[in-house]
Amino acid sequence: MNGESNIRLTSREANVLQLLARGRTYEQVGDELGVSLHTVASHVKNIYRKLEVHSARAAVWRALELRLLGAAESPGGVAV
């Protein structure tokens, strides 16, 4: 991956990714954050582009590798 140290998620992108890591659907993420489904999809698209991945699972793993997300617990007990 190129420029790993330059990868930055916005706070909203990090929120979306944390919720996806906890198993929330796009609709649930939108409801929880008070945004539209279209807005959630836009954030996810930006996350995938920044992390150079093509799935939510890959995005979570990549963010963990890069330590981009704060400490919050996912269902499996993994800090994300």
All heavy atoms as a GROMACS GRO file, in nm:
protein
  612
    1MET      N    1   0.084  -0.118   0.000
    1MET     CA    2   0.000   0.000   0.000
    1MET      C    3   0.088   0.125   0.000
    1MET      O    4   0.185   0.132   0.073
    1MET     CB    5  -0.089   0.004   0.123
    1MET     CG    6  -0.174  -0.116   0.144
    1MET     SD    7  -0.330  -0.093   0.061
    1MET     CE    8  -0.383  -0.260   0.052
    2ASN      N    9   0.049   0.221  -0.076
    2ASN     CA   10   0.128   0.343  -0.088
    2ASN      C   11   0.085   0.446   0.015
    2ASN      O   12  -0.032   0.464   0.041
    2ASN     CB   13   0.110   0.403  -0.228
    2ASN     CG   14   0.163   0.311  -0.334
    2ASN    OD1   15   0.257   0.237  -0.311
    2ASN    ND2   16   0.103   0.316  -0.451
    3GLY      N   17   0.182   0.518   0.073
    3GLY     CA   18   0.152   0.629   0.160
    3GLY      C   19   0.073   0.594   0.284
    3GLY      O   20  -0.013   0.670   0.325
    4GLU      N   21   0.099   0.479   0.345
    4GLU     CA   22   0.021   0.435   0.460
    4GLU      C   23   0.016   0.540   0.571
    4GLU      O   24  -0.086   0.558   0.633
    4GLU     CB   25   0.076   0.304   0.515
    4GLU     CG   26   0.049   0.188   0.425
    4GLU     CD   27   0.106   0.058   0.479
    4GLU    OE1   28   0.166   0.059   0.587
    4GLU    OE2   29   0.088  -0.043   0.413
    5SER      N   30   0.127   0.608   0.596
    5SER     CA   31   0.129   0.704   0.705
    5SER      C   32   0.044   0.828   0.675
    5SER      O   33   0.014   0.904   0.764
    5SER     CB   34   0.274   0.746   0.734
    5SER     OG   35   0.330   0.810   0.620
    6ASN      N   36   0.005   0.846   0.550
    6ASN     CA   37  -0.075   0.962   0.512
    6ASN      C   38  -0.224   0.935   0.513
    6ASN      O   39  -0.302   1.024   0.485
    6ASN     CB   40  -0.034   1.010   0.373
    6ASN     CG   41   0.108   1.060   0.371
    6ASN    OD1   42   0.157   1.114   0.469
    6ASN    ND2   43   0.176   1.042   0.260
    7ILE      N   44  -0.264   0.812   0.544
    7ILE     CA   45  -0.406   0.778   0.542
    7ILE      C   46  -0.475   0.838   0.663
    7ILE      O   47  -0.432   0.818   0.776
    7ILE     CB   48  -0.427   0.625   0.540
    7ILE    CG1   49  -0.371   0.567   0.411
    7ILE    CG2   50  -0.576   0.591   0.553
    7ILE    CD1   51  -0.372   0.415   0.408
    8ARG      N   52  -0.580   0.914   0.638
    8ARG     CA   53  -0.656   0.977   0.745
    8ARG      C   54  -0.805   0.957   0.719
    8ARG      O   55  -0.854   0.988   0.611
    8ARG     CB   56  -0.629   1.128   0.751
    8ARG     CG   57  -0.485   1.166   0.774
    8ARG     CD   58  -0.446   1.155   0.920
    8ARG     NE   59  -0.315   1.209   0.944
    8ARG     CZ   60  -0.204   1.135   0.950
    8ARG    NH1   61  -0.211   1.006   0.933
    8ARG    NH2   62  -0.088   1.190   0.973
    9LEU      N   63  -0.874   0.908   0.818
    9LEU     CA   64  -1.019   0.899   0.812
    9LEU      C   65  -1.075   1.020   0.886
    9LEU      O   66  -1.022   1.058   0.990
    9LEU     CB   67  -1.070   0.772   0.878
    9LEU     CG   68  -1.030   0.639   0.817
    9LEU    CD1   69  -1.089   0.524   0.898
    9LEU    CD2   70  -1.073   0.630   0.672
   10THR      N   71  -1.184   1.075   0.834
   10THR     CA   72  -1.251   1.180   0.908
   10THR      C   73  -1.316   1.116   1.031
   10THR      O   74  -1.332   0.994   1.038
   10THR     CB   75  -1.360   1.248   0.823
   10THR    OG1   76  -1.464   1.152   0.797
   10THR    CG2   77  -1.304   1.304   0.694
   11SER      N   78  -1.355   1.198   1.126
   11SER     CA   79  -1.419   1.142   1.246
   11SER      C   80  -1.548   1.070   1.208
   11SER      O   81  -1.581   0.966   1.264
   11SER     CB   82  -1.445   1.249   1.350
   11SER     OG   83  -1.530   1.349   1.299
   12ARG      N   84  -1.620   1.122   1.110
   12ARG     CA   85  -1.745   1.058   1.067
   12ARG      C   86  -1.716   0.924   0.999
   12ARG      O   87  -1.785   0.826   1.022
   12ARG     CB   88  -1.822   1.150   0.973
   12ARG     CG   89  -1.956   1.093   0.931
   12ARG     CD   90  -2.047   1.068   1.049
   12ARG     NE   91  -2.122   1.187   1.078
   12ARG     CZ   92  -2.213   1.197   1.173
   12ARG    NH1   93  -2.244   1.093   1.246
   12ARG    NH2   94  -2.274   1.310   1.195
   13GLU      N   95  -1.612   0.919   0.915
   13GLU     CA   96  -1.574   0.793   0.852
   13GLU      C   97  -1.535   0.690   0.956
   13GLU      O   98  -1.573   0.573   0.947
   13GLU     CB   99  -1.460   0.815   0.752
   13GLU     CG  100  -1.500   0.892   0.629
   13GLU     CD  101  -1.384   0.943   0.548
   13GLU    OE1  102  -1.268   0.939   0.594
   13GLU    OE2  103  -1.409   0.990   0.434
   14ALA      N  104  -1.462   0.734   1.058
   14ALA     CA  105  -1.423   0.643   1.166
   14ALA      C  106  -1.547   0.593   1.241
   14ALA      O  107  -1.555   0.474   1.274
   14ALA     CB  108  -1.328   0.713   1.263
   15ASN      N  109  -1.645   0.681   1.265
   15ASN     CA  110  -1.771   0.640   1.330
   15ASN      C  111  -1.841   0.534   1.247
   15ASN      O  112  -1.888   0.432   1.301
   15ASN     CB  113  -1.866   0.757   1.347
   15ASN     CG  114  -1.821   0.861   1.446
   15ASN    OD1  115  -1.851   0.978   1.428
   15ASN    ND2  116  -1.749   0.823   1.549
   16VAL      N  117  -1.852   0.558   1.116
   16VAL     CA  118  -1.918   0.463   1.027
   16VAL      C  119  -1.845   0.330   1.031
   16VAL      O  120  -1.908   0.224   1.046
   16VAL     CB  121  -1.924   0.518   0.882
   16VAL    CG1  122  -1.966   0.411   0.783
   16VAL    CG2  123  -2.019   0.638   0.875
   17LEU      N  124  -1.715   0.331   1.022
   17LEU     CA  125  -1.638   0.207   1.020
   17LEU      C  126  -1.651   0.132   1.152
   17LEU      O  127  -1.664   0.009   1.154
   17LEU     CB  128  -1.491   0.236   0.988
   17LEU     CG  129  -1.402   0.116   0.960
   17LEU    CD1  130  -1.461   0.027   0.850
   17LEU    CD2  131  -1.263   0.162   0.921
   18GLN      N  132  -1.652   0.203   1.264
   18GLN     CA  133  -1.670   0.138   1.394
   18GLN      C  134  -1.806   0.068   1.402
   18GLN      O  135  -1.816  -0.044   1.452
   18GLN     CB  136  -1.656   0.239   1.508
   18GLN     CG  137  -1.513   0.279   1.532
   18GLN     CD  138  -1.499   0.389   1.636
   18GLN    OE1  139  -1.594   0.466   1.660
   18GLN    NE2  140  -1.383   0.399   1.696
   19LEU      N  141  -1.909   0.134   1.352
   19LEU     CA  142  -2.042   0.073   1.355
   19LEU      C  143  -2.050  -0.048   1.262
   19LEU      O  144  -2.111  -0.150   1.297
   19LEU     CB  145  -2.148   0.177   1.319
   19LEU     CG  146  -2.167   0.287   1.425
   19LEU    CD1  147  -2.256   0.398   1.372
   19LEU    CD2  148  -2.222   0.228   1.554
   20LEU      N  149  -1.989  -0.039   1.146
   20LEU     CA  150  -1.986  -0.155   1.056
   20LEU      C  151  -1.910  -0.271   1.120
   20LEU      O  152  -1.949  -0.386   1.107
   20LEU     CB  153  -1.923  -0.116   0.921
   20LEU     CG  154  -2.003  -0.021   0.835
   20LEU    CD1  155  -1.923   0.017   0.710
   20LEU    CD2  156  -2.138  -0.080   0.797
   21ALA      N  157  -1.803  -0.239   1.192
   21ALA     CA  158  -1.725  -0.342   1.260
   21ALA      C  159  -1.809  -0.413   1.367
   21ALA      O  160  -1.785  -0.529   1.398
   21ALA     CB  161  -1.600  -0.281   1.324
   22ARG      N  162  -1.908  -0.343   1.420
   22ARG     CA  163  -1.997  -0.401   1.522
   22ARG      C  164  -2.114  -0.474   1.459
   22ARG      O  165  -2.206  -0.515   1.529
   22ARG     CB  166  -2.047  -0.291   1.614
   22ARG     CG  167  -1.937  -0.232   1.699
   22ARG     CD  168  -1.992  -0.125   1.790
   22ARG     NE  169  -1.884  -0.068   1.868
   22ARG     CZ  170  -1.868   0.060   1.892
   22ARG    NH1  171  -1.955   0.148   1.845
   22ARG    NH2  172  -1.767   0.102   1.963
   23GLY      N  173  -2.113  -0.485   1.326
   23GLY     CA  174  -2.216  -0.562   1.259
   23GLY      C  175  -2.339  -0.485   1.218
   23GLY      O  176  -2.439  -0.545   1.176
   24ARG      N  177  -2.337  -0.353   1.228
   24ARG     CA  178  -2.452  -0.273   1.188
   24ARG      C  179  -2.467  -0.272   1.036
   24ARG      O  180  -2.367  -0.275   0.964
   24ARG     CB  181  -2.440  -0.128   1.234
   24ARG     CG  182  -2.417  -0.104   1.381
   24ARG     CD  183  -2.531  -0.149   1.469
   24ARG     NE  184  -2.533  -0.086   1.600
   24ARG     CZ  185  -2.444  -0.106   1.696
   24ARG    NH1  186  -2.341  -0.185   1.676
   24ARG    NH2  187  -2.456  -0.046   1.812
   25THR      N  188  -2.590  -0.265   0.988
   25THR     CA  189  -2.616  -0.249   0.846
   25THR      C  190  -2.602  -0.100   0.811
   25THR      O  191  -2.600  -0.014   0.900
   25THR     CB  192  -2.759  -0.293   0.810
   25THR    OG1  193  -2.852  -0.206   0.876
   25THR    CG2  194  -2.784  -0.438   0.851
   26TYR      N  195  -2.596  -0.070   0.682
   26TYR     CA  196  -2.590   0.069   0.640
   26TYR      C  197  -2.710   0.146   0.695
   26TYR      O  198  -2.697   0.260   0.740
   26TYR     CB  199  -2.590   0.081   0.487
   26TYR     CG  200  -2.461   0.047   0.417
   26TYR    CD1  201  -2.360  -0.027   0.477
   26TYR    CD2  202  -2.441   0.089   0.287
   26TYR    CE1  203  -2.244  -0.058   0.410
   26TYR    CE2  204  -2.324   0.059   0.218
   26TYR     CZ  205  -2.226  -0.014   0.280
   26TYR     OH  206  -2.111  -0.044   0.212
   27GLU      N  207  -2.828   0.084   0.689
   27GLU     CA  208  -2.948   0.150   0.739
   27GLU      C  209  -2.937   0.179   0.888
   27GLU      O  210  -2.973   0.288   0.935
   27GLU     CB  211  -3.071   0.064   0.711
   27GLU     CG  212  -3.201   0.133   0.747
   27GLU     CD  213  -3.322   0.052   0.704
   27GLU    OE1  214  -3.359   0.060   0.586
   27GLU    OE2  215  -3.377  -0.019   0.791
   28GLN      N  216  -2.887   0.083   0.965
   28GLN     CA  217  -2.870   0.103   1.109
   28GLN      C  218  -2.767   0.212   1.138
   28GLN      O  219  -2.785   0.293   1.229
   28GLN     CB  220  -2.829  -0.028   1.176
   28GLN     CG  221  -2.939  -0.131   1.178
   28GLN     CD  222  -2.890  -0.269   1.219
   28GLN    OE1  223  -2.774  -0.305   1.196
   28GLN    NE2  224  -2.979  -0.346   1.279
   29VAL      N  225  -2.660   0.214   1.059
   29VAL     CA  226  -2.558   0.319   1.075
   29VAL      C  227  -2.622   0.455   1.051
   29VAL      O  228  -2.603   0.549   1.129
   29VAL     CB  229  -2.438   0.296   0.980
   29VAL    CG1  230  -2.345   0.417   0.980
   29VAL    CG2  231  -2.362   0.170   1.017
   30GLY      N  232  -2.699   0.467   0.943
   30GLY     CA  233  -2.766   0.592   0.912
   30GLY      C  234  -2.860   0.636   1.023
   30GLY      O  235  -2.861   0.754   1.062
   31ASP      N  236  -2.938   0.542   1.074
   31ASP     CA  237  -3.031   0.574   1.183
   31ASP      C  238  -2.955   0.621   1.306
   31ASP      O  239  -2.993   0.720   1.370
   31ASP     CB  240  -3.116   0.453   1.219
   31ASP     CG  241  -3.221   0.420   1.113
   31ASP    OD1  242  -3.246   0.504   1.024
   31ASP    OD2  243  -3.276   0.307   1.118
   32GLU      N  244  -2.849   0.551   1.341
   32GLU     CA  245  -2.773   0.585   1.462
   32GLU      C  246  -2.703   0.720   1.450
   32GLU      O  247  -2.695   0.795   1.546
   32GLU     CB  248  -2.671   0.475   1.492
   32GLU     CG  249  -2.607   0.491   1.627
   32GLU     CD  250  -2.544   0.364   1.680
   32GLU    OE1  251  -2.586   0.254   1.643
   32GLU    OE2  252  -2.449   0.378   1.760
   33LEU      N  253  -2.653   0.751   1.330
   33LEU     CA  254  -2.580   0.876   1.310
   33LEU      C  255  -2.670   0.990   1.261
   33LEU      O  256  -2.623   1.104   1.249
   33LEU     CB  257  -2.465   0.854   1.212
   33LEU     CG  258  -2.357   0.755   1.256
   33LEU    CD1  259  -2.251   0.739   1.148
   33LEU    CD2  260  -2.294   0.797   1.388
   34GLY      N  261  -2.794   0.959   1.230
   34GLY     CA  262  -2.886   1.062   1.185
   34GLY      C  263  -2.858   1.112   1.044
   34GLY      O  264  -2.874   1.231   1.017
   35VAL      N  265  -2.814   1.020   0.957
   35VAL     CA  266  -2.785   1.057   0.819
   35VAL      C  267  -2.857   0.960   0.725
   35VAL      O  268  -2.902   0.854   0.767
   35VAL     CB  269  -2.633   1.056   0.789
   35VAL    CG1  270  -2.560   1.159   0.875
   35VAL    CG2  271  -2.573   0.918   0.810
   36SER      N  272  -2.865   0.997   0.598
   36SER     CA  273  -2.935   0.914   0.500
   36SER      C  274  -2.851   0.793   0.461
   36SER      O  275  -2.729   0.790   0.480
   36SER     CB  276  -2.966   0.996   0.376
   36SER     OG  277  -2.848   1.020   0.302
   37LEU      N  278  -2.918   0.696   0.404
   37LEU     CA  279  -2.851   0.577   0.351
   37LEU      C  280  -2.750   0.617   0.245
   37LEU      O  281  -2.639   0.562   0.238
   37LEU     CB  282  -2.955   0.482   0.294
   37LEU     CG  283  -2.911   0.343   0.254
   37LEU    CD1  284  -2.850   0.268   0.372
   37LEU    CD2  285  -3.029   0.265   0.199
   38HIS      N  286  -2.784   0.715   0.164
   38HIS     CA  287  -2.693   0.766   0.060
   38HIS      C  288  -2.565   0.822   0.123
   38HIS      O  289  -2.456   0.799   0.073
   38HIS     CB  290  -2.763   0.872  -0.024
   38HIS     CG  291  -2.674   0.937  -0.125
   38HIS    ND1  292  -2.638   0.875  -0.243
   38HIS    CD2  293  -2.611   1.056  -0.124
   38HIS    CE1  294  -2.558   0.955  -0.310
   38HIS    NE2  295  -2.540   1.066  -0.240
   39THR      N  296  -2.580   0.895   0.232
   39THR     CA  297  -2.464   0.953   0.301
   39THR      C  298  -2.375   0.843   0.358
   39THR      O  299  -2.252   0.850   0.349
   39THR     CB  300  -2.510   1.050   0.410
   39THR    OG1  301  -2.584   1.156   0.349
   39THR    CG2  302  -2.392   1.109   0.486
   40VAL      N  303  -2.435   0.741   0.417
   40VAL     CA  304  -2.358   0.628   0.470
   40VAL      C  305  -2.279   0.563   0.356
   40VAL      O  306  -2.159   0.538   0.369
   40VAL     CB  307  -2.448   0.524   0.539
   40VAL    CG1  308  -2.368   0.398   0.578
   40VAL    CG2  309  -2.515   0.584   0.661
   41ALA      N  310  -2.346   0.537   0.244
   41ALA     CA  311  -2.280   0.475   0.129
   41ALA      C  312  -2.164   0.561   0.079
   41ALA      O  313  -2.059   0.509   0.040
   41ALA     CB  314  -2.380   0.448   0.018
   42SER      N  315  -2.182   0.692   0.081
   42SER     CA  316  -2.077   0.783   0.039
   42SER      C  317  -1.956   0.774   0.132
   42SER      O  318  -1.841   0.770   0.088
   42SER     CB  319  -2.131   0.926   0.036
   42SER     OG  320  -2.031   1.016  -0.003
   43HIS      N  321  -1.981   0.769   0.263
   43HIS     CA  322  -1.872   0.755   0.360
   43HIS      C  323  -1.799   0.622   0.338
   43HIS      O  324  -1.676   0.616   0.341
   43HIS     CB  325  -1.924   0.762   0.504
   43HIS     CG  326  -1.963   0.900   0.547
   43HIS    ND1  327  -1.882   1.010   0.536
   43HIS    CD2  328  -2.078   0.945   0.604
   43HIS    CE1  329  -1.943   1.117   0.584
   43HIS    NE2  330  -2.063   1.079   0.625
   44VAL      N  331  -1.876   0.515   0.318
   44VAL     CA  332  -1.816   0.383   0.298
   44VAL      C  333  -1.729   0.384   0.172
   44VAL      O  334  -1.617   0.331   0.172
   44VAL     CB  335  -1.924   0.273   0.291
   44VAL    CG1  336  -1.866   0.141   0.246
   44VAL    CG2  337  -1.992   0.259   0.427
   45LYS      N  338  -1.778   0.444   0.066
   45LYS     CA  339  -1.701   0.454  -0.058
   45LYS      C  340  -1.569   0.526  -0.033
   45LYS      O  341  -1.463   0.482  -0.080
   45LYS     CB  342  -1.784   0.528  -0.163
   45LYS     CG  343  -1.716   0.545  -0.296
   45LYS     CD  344  -1.808   0.618  -0.393
   45LYS     CE  345  -1.737   0.649  -0.523
   45LYS     NZ  346  -1.824   0.723  -0.615
   46ASN      N  347  -1.573   0.634   0.043
   46ASN     CA  348  -1.450   0.708   0.075
   46ASN      C  349  -1.355   0.625   0.161
   46ASN      O  350  -1.234   0.629   0.141
   46ASN     CB  351  -1.484   0.839   0.147
   46ASN     CG  352  -1.550   0.939   0.055
   46ASN    OD1  353  -1.531   0.937  -0.067
   46ASN    ND2  354  -1.629   1.028   0.112
   47ILE      N  355  -1.411   0.551   0.255
   47ILE     CA  356  -1.329   0.464   0.341
   47ILE      C  357  -1.258   0.359   0.256
   47ILE      O  358  -1.137   0.338   0.270
   47ILE     CB  359  -1.416   0.396   0.449
   47ILE    CG1  360  -1.468   0.499   0.550
   47ILE    CG2  361  -1.339   0.285   0.519
   47ILE    CD1  362  -1.582   0.448   0.638
   48TYR      N  363  -1.333   0.294   0.169
   48TYR     CA  364  -1.275   0.189   0.083
   48TYR      C  365  -1.164   0.247  -0.004
   48TYR      O  366  -1.059   0.186  -0.021
   48TYR     CB  367  -1.381   0.126  -0.007
   48TYR     CG  368  -1.480   0.035   0.061
   48TYR    CD1  369  -1.485   0.018   0.198
   48TYR    CD2  370  -1.572  -0.035  -0.015
   48TYR    CE1  371  -1.577  -0.064   0.258
   48TYR    CE2  372  -1.665  -0.119   0.044
   48TYR     CZ  373  -1.668  -0.134   0.180
   48TYR     OH  374  -1.759  -0.217   0.239
   49ARG      N  375  -1.188   0.366  -0.059
   49ARG     CA  376  -1.088   0.429  -0.146
   49ARG      C  377  -0.961   0.462  -0.066
   49ARG      O  378  -0.851   0.430  -0.108
   49ARG     CB  379  -1.146   0.556  -0.208
   49ARG     CG  380  -1.048   0.631  -0.298
   49ARG     CD  381  -1.107   0.761  -0.352
   49ARG     NE  382  -1.173   0.844  -0.252
   49ARG     CZ  383  -1.110   0.923  -0.165
   49ARG    NH1  384  -0.978   0.930  -0.164
   49ARG    NH2  385  -1.179   0.995  -0.079
   50LYS      N  386  -0.979   0.521   0.050
   50LYS     CA  387  -0.863   0.559   0.132
   50LYS      C  388  -0.783   0.438   0.178
   50LYS      O  389  -0.660   0.443   0.183
   50LYS     CB  390  -0.909   0.640   0.253
   50LYS     CG  391  -0.955   0.779   0.219
   50LYS     CD  392  -1.003   0.852   0.343
   50LYS     CE  393  -1.048   0.993   0.310
   50LYS     NZ  394  -1.088   1.067   0.432
   51LEU      N  395  -0.853   0.331   0.215
   51LEU     CA  396  -0.786   0.212   0.267
   51LEU      C  397  -0.749   0.113   0.157
   51LEU      O  398  -0.686   0.011   0.185
   51LEU     CB  399  -0.873   0.144   0.372
   51LEU     CG  400  -0.904   0.228   0.496
   51LEU    CD1  401  -0.992   0.151   0.592
   51LEU    CD2  402  -0.776   0.275   0.564
   52GLU      N  403  -0.790   0.142   0.033
   52GLU     CA  404  -0.761   0.057  -0.082
   52GLU      C  405  -0.812  -0.085  -0.062
   52GLU      O  406  -0.739  -0.182  -0.077
   52GLU     CB  407  -0.612   0.058  -0.115
   52GLU     CG  408  -0.559   0.196  -0.151
   52GLU     CD  409  -0.410   0.199  -0.180
   52GLU    OE1  410  -0.341   0.097  -0.160
   52GLU    OE2  411  -0.363   0.306  -0.222
   53VAL      N  412  -0.941  -0.094  -0.024
   53VAL     CA  413  -1.007  -0.222  -0.002
   53VAL      C  414  -1.140  -0.224  -0.075
   53VAL      O  415  -1.184  -0.121  -0.129
   53VAL     CB  416  -1.029  -0.250   0.149
   53VAL    CG1  417  -0.896  -0.257   0.223
   53VAL    CG2  418  -1.118  -0.144   0.212
   54HIS      N  419  -1.206  -0.342  -0.073
   54HIS     CA  420  -1.332  -0.357  -0.146
   54HIS      C  421  -1.444  -0.418  -0.062
   54HIS      O  422  -1.547  -0.456  -0.116
   54HIS     CB  423  -1.310  -0.441  -0.271
   54HIS     CG  424  -1.210  -0.382  -0.365
   54HIS    ND1  425  -1.237  -0.272  -0.442
   54HIS    CD2  426  -1.082  -0.414  -0.390
   54HIS    CE1  427  -1.131  -0.241  -0.513
   54HIS    NE2  428  -1.035  -0.325  -0.483
   55SER      N  429  -1.424  -0.427   0.070
   55SER     CA  430  -1.529  -0.481   0.156
   55SER      C  431  -1.515  -0.421   0.296
   55SER      O  432  -1.409  -0.373   0.334
   55SER     CB  433  -1.519  -0.634   0.166
   55SER     OG  434  -1.406  -0.672   0.242
   56ALA      N  435  -1.626  -0.428   0.369
   56ALA     CA  436  -1.626  -0.376   0.506
   56ALA      C  437  -1.527  -0.454   0.594
   56ALA      O  438  -1.454  -0.396   0.673
   56ALA     CB  439  -1.766  -0.382   0.565
   57ARG      N  440  -1.526  -0.586   0.578
   57ARG     CA  441  -1.434  -0.668   0.657
   57ARG      C  442  -1.289  -0.629   0.631
   57ARG      O  443  -1.210  -0.611   0.724
   57ARG     CB  444  -1.455  -0.815   0.626
   57ARG     CG  445  -1.358  -0.905   0.703
   57ARG     CD  446  -1.386  -1.049   0.679
   57ARG     NE  447  -1.505  -1.082   0.757
   57ARG     CZ  448  -1.557  -1.202   0.767
   57ARG    NH1  449  -1.504  -1.302   0.702
   57ARG    NH2  450  -1.663  -1.224   0.841
   58ALA      N  451  -1.255  -0.611   0.504
   58ALA     CA  452  -1.118  -0.571   0.469
   58ALA      C  453  -1.087  -0.431   0.523
   58ALA      O  454  -0.975  -0.406   0.569
   58ALA     CB  455  -1.098  -0.576   0.317
   59ALA      N  456  -1.186  -0.342   0.521
   59ALA     CA  457  -1.165  -0.208   0.572
   59ALA      C  458  -1.137  -0.210   0.722
   59ALA      O  459  -1.047  -0.140   0.770
   59ALA     CB  460  -1.287  -0.121   0.542
   60VAL      N  461  -1.212  -0.292   0.795
   60VAL     CA  462  -1.190  -0.302   0.939
   60VAL      C  463  -1.050  -0.356   0.967
   60VAL      O  464  -0.975  -0.301   1.048
   60VAL     CB  465  -1.297  -0.390   1.006
   60VAL    CG1  466  -1.261  -0.421   1.151
   60VAL    CG2  467  -1.434  -0.323   0.997
   61TRP      N  468  -1.012  -0.463   0.900
   61TRP     CA  469  -0.879  -0.520   0.920
   61TRP      C  470  -0.769  -0.420   0.887
   61TRP      O  471  -0.672  -0.406   0.960
   61TRP     CB  472  -0.859  -0.648   0.838
   61TRP     CG  473  -0.920  -0.766   0.904
   61TRP    CD1  474  -1.030  -0.834   0.865
   61TRP    CD2  475  -0.874  -0.832   1.024
   61TRP    NE1  476  -1.057  -0.936   0.952
   61TRP    CE2  477  -0.962  -0.938   1.050
   61TRP    CE3  478  -0.768  -0.810   1.109
   61TRP    CZ2  479  -0.946  -1.021   1.160
   61TRP    CZ3  480  -0.752  -0.894   1.220
   61TRP    CH2  481  -0.841  -0.998   1.243
   62ARG      N  482  -0.786  -0.349   0.775
   62ARG     CA  483  -0.685  -0.252   0.733
   62ARG      C  484  -0.675  -0.139   0.834
   62ARG      O  485  -0.564  -0.095   0.869
   62ARG     CB  486  -0.721  -0.198   0.594
   62ARG     CG  487  -0.616  -0.113   0.535
   62ARG     CD  488  -0.499  -0.198   0.489
   62ARG     NE  489  -0.397  -0.111   0.438
   62ARG     CZ  490  -0.271  -0.114   0.479
   62ARG    NH1  491  -0.230  -0.205   0.564
   62ARG    NH2  492  -0.185  -0.029   0.432
   63ALA      N  493  -0.788  -0.090   0.882
   63ALA     CA  494  -0.788   0.017   0.981
   63ALA      C  495  -0.722  -0.029   1.112
   63ALA      O  496  -0.650   0.048   1.176
   63ALA     CB  497  -0.930   0.066   1.008
   64LEU      N  498  -0.745  -0.154   1.149
   64LEU     CA  499  -0.678  -0.208   1.268
   64LEU      C  500  -0.528  -0.214   1.247
   64LEU      O  501  -0.451  -0.176   1.336
   64LEU     CB  502  -0.732  -0.348   1.300
   64LEU     CG  503  -0.872  -0.354   1.359
   64LEU    CD1  504  -0.922  -0.498   1.364
   64LEU    CD2  505  -0.875  -0.290   1.496
   65GLU      N  506  -0.485  -0.262   1.131
   65GLU     CA  507  -0.342  -0.269   1.101
   65GLU      C  508  -0.275  -0.132   1.110
   65GLU      O  509  -0.164  -0.120   1.159
   65GLU     CB  510  -0.319  -0.323   0.959
   65GLU     CG  511  -0.348  -0.468   0.941
   65GLU     CD  512  -0.334  -0.513   0.797
   65GLU    OE1  513  -0.329  -0.428   0.705
   65GLU    OE2  514  -0.327  -0.634   0.776
   66LEU      N  515  -0.346  -0.031   1.063
   66LEU     CA  516  -0.291   0.105   1.060
   66LEU      C  517  -0.319   0.184   1.186
   66LEU      O  518  -0.278   0.299   1.198
   66LEU     CB  519  -0.348   0.180   0.938
   66LEU     CG  520  -0.311   0.122   0.802
   66LEU    CD1  521  -0.387   0.194   0.691
   66LEU    CD2  522  -0.161   0.130   0.778
   67ARG      N  523  -0.392   0.122   1.280
   67ARG     CA  524  -0.427   0.188   1.406
   67ARG      C  525  -0.500   0.320   1.382
   67ARG      O  526  -0.470   0.423   1.444
   67ARG     CB  527  -0.304   0.210   1.493
   67ARG     CG  528  -0.230   0.083   1.526
   67ARG     CD  529  -0.120   0.108   1.626
   67ARG     NE  530  -0.025   0.001   1.640
   67ARG     CZ  531  -0.046  -0.121   1.688
   67ARG    NH1  532  -0.167  -0.156   1.723
   67ARG    NH2  533   0.050  -0.209   1.700
   68LEU      N  534  -0.598   0.316   1.291
   68LEU     CA  535  -0.673   0.436   1.256
   68LEU      C  536  -0.796   0.458   1.343
   68LEU      O  537  -0.851   0.567   1.344
   68LEU     CB  538  -0.718   0.430   1.109
   68LEU     CG  539  -0.607   0.434   1.004
   68LEU    CD1  540  -0.666   0.418   0.866
   68LEU    CD2  541  -0.528   0.562   1.015
   69LEU      N  542  -0.840   0.355   1.410
   69LEU     CA  543  -0.961   0.366   1.490
   69LEU      C  544  -0.928   0.366   1.638
   69LEU      O  545  -0.837   0.297   1.682
   69LEU     CB  546  -1.056   0.249   1.459
   69LEU     CG  547  -1.105   0.243   1.316
   69LEU    CD1  548  -1.193   0.120   1.296
   69LEU    CD2  549  -1.181   0.368   1.278
   70GLY      N  550  -1.007   0.442   1.714
   70GLY     CA  551  -0.989   0.446   1.857
   70GLY      C  552  -1.031   0.317   1.923
   70GLY      O  553  -1.086   0.228   1.859
   71ALA      N  554  -1.006   0.304   2.049
   71ALA     CA  555  -1.040   0.183   2.123
   71ALA      C  556  -1.190   0.179   2.148
   71ALA      O  557  -1.246   0.260   2.219
   71ALA     CB  558  -0.965   0.179   2.255
   72ALA      N  559  -1.253   0.083   2.086
   72ALA     CA  560  -1.394   0.053   2.107
   72ALA      C  561  -1.405  -0.096   2.084
   72ALA      O  562  -1.334  -0.151   2.003
   72ALA     CB  563  -1.482   0.130   2.010
   73GLU      N  564  -1.493  -0.159   2.154
   73GLU     CA  565  -1.496  -0.305   2.144
   73GLU      C  566  -1.599  -0.353   2.043
   73GLU      O  567  -1.711  -0.308   2.039
   73GLU     CB  568  -1.526  -0.366   2.280
   73GLU     CG  569  -1.491  -0.510   2.284
   73GLU     CD  570  -1.445  -0.553   2.419
   73GLU    OE1  571  -1.362  -0.486   2.478
   73GLU    OE2  572  -1.496  -0.656   2.464
   74SER      N  573  -1.554  -0.445   1.957
   74SER     CA  574  -1.643  -0.508   1.862
   74SER      C  575  -1.699  -0.635   1.925
   74SER      O  576  -1.653  -0.677   2.030
   74SER     CB  577  -1.567  -0.540   1.733
   74SER     OG  578  -1.476  -0.644   1.754
   75PRO      N  579  -1.795  -0.702   1.861
   75PRO     CA  580  -1.856  -0.820   1.922
   75PRO      C  581  -1.756  -0.930   1.956
   75PRO      O  582  -1.774  -1.000   2.054
   75PRO     CB  583  -1.954  -0.869   1.814
   75PRO     CG  584  -1.981  -0.753   1.729
   75PRO     CD  585  -1.857  -0.668   1.735
   76GLY      N  586  -1.650  -0.944   1.882
   76GLY     CA  587  -1.552  -1.048   1.908
   76GLY      C  588  -1.449  -1.008   2.010
   76GLY      O  589  -1.353  -1.079   2.036
   77GLY      N  590  -1.464  -0.889   2.068
   77GLY     CA  591  -1.370  -0.844   2.168
   77GLY      C  592  -1.246  -0.780   2.109
   77GLY      O  593  -1.149  -0.757   2.179
   78VAL      N  594  -1.248  -0.750   1.981
   78VAL     CA  595  -1.132  -0.689   1.916
   78VAL      C  596  -1.147  -0.539   1.923
   78VAL      O  597  -1.252  -0.485   1.892
   78VAL     CB  598  -1.125  -0.732   1.767
   78VAL    CG1  599  -1.010  -0.665   1.696
   78VAL    CG2  600  -1.115  -0.882   1.756
   79ALA      N  601  -1.044  -0.470   1.967
   79ALA     CA  602  -1.049  -0.325   1.973
   79ALA      C  603  -1.048  -0.270   1.833
   79ALA      O  604  -0.966  -0.308   1.752
   79ALA     CB  605  -0.931  -0.271   2.052
   80VAL      N  606  -1.142  -0.183   1.804
   80VAL     CA  607  -1.148  -0.118   1.672
   80VAL      C  608  -1.157   0.032   1.690
   80VAL      O  609  -1.194   0.081   1.792
   80VAL     CB  610  -1.268  -0.168   1.587
   80VAL    CG1  611  -1.250  -0.313   1.553
   80VAL    CG2  612  -1.399  -0.143   1.653
   0.00000   0.00000   0.00000
